[in-house]
Every structure is written in structure tokens, then in C-alpha cells.
């Protein structure tokens, strides 16, 4: 089994958490179901870095991130 691991800065993490809380409050106040989407955009290797976006009612570019696939020992991970 493989796991996708994305490394975030503290600022990126806080931004994601704030946007999720805001979007949850908005959905509850409007009585609708909704969610969010994380988009990892892979750039051209060694030319453009990978970026991460969070998509709710708004699209927010969180900037460059590092990511990798990690092999896990637990097949039920």
C-alpha cells in the first residue's frame, strides 16, 4: 500500500484549517451540504514546483509544497 505525503508549512496548514472552519460555518448557516477539495498540481520537474489549492466556494492557492509517495507496512493503512 502507498500513502501520499504532502509537506506543508505552518502557514499553509493554518490557512487550510481556517478555510475549512469558514466553509463549514457557511454551509451550516445556509442549510446546505458541501465539502472541499484539495488539488495537488504537479509542475514540470526541476522547472516549476508543485502547488496545492483548496477549493470550497473559493479557490485558494496555498503555494508550493513538497510531496512524495511513501510505502506503508500496514496493508490496511
N, C-alpha and C positions, 0 to 999 in steps of 0.2 A: 504494500500500500504506500502511496505517496501523499505528502502533505505540502500544500503551497504555503510558504512562509514569506510574509511581507514585513519588512523592517520600516517602522515609522519613527519620525522624530516625536518628541513630546508635544510639540505644537500641532503636528498633523493629527496625532491621537486625540488631543483635546478638541480640535476642530470637528472631527468626526463625532465625538461624543455630544458636543453642543448641537450639531445639526440633527442628530438622531432624537435628542430630547425635544428640540423645537418641532420637528416634524411629527413626533408622537403627540405633542400637545395640540398641534393644529388639527390632526386627524380626529382626535377625541372631541375637540370643540365643535368640529363640523359634522361629527357623526358618520365619518367615512372610514373605510378600511384602506390602509396604504402601507407602503413599506419604503425601502430604499435599496439602492443598487450601488455596489462598489465596482468600478471599472478600472482594471489594470491595463494600461496602454503600453505596449512594448514598442520602444523606439528602435532605430537602426543600431545594432550593436556597435559599440565603440564610437558612435557618432552622436546619437540622441539617447538620452536616458529614458527609463521607464517612468511613467507618471500614473498617479492614482486619482480618480474622480469619485465623488459621491453624488449620486443622483437621487433627489427627492422631488419636491416641487421645483427646486432649482438644481442646476448643475454646478458643482463646486470643484474646481481643480485644486487638489491638495499638493501638487508639485511632484518633484522627483522622489522615487522610492527605489529601494533595492529589494529584490525578491529572488527566491530560489525554490526548487523542489527538494524536499527532504524525505529520505526513505525512513519509514517508521517500522519498528519491530513488531508492533501490535497490529494484527490484521483487522481488528475491529476499531481502529482509531478513527 
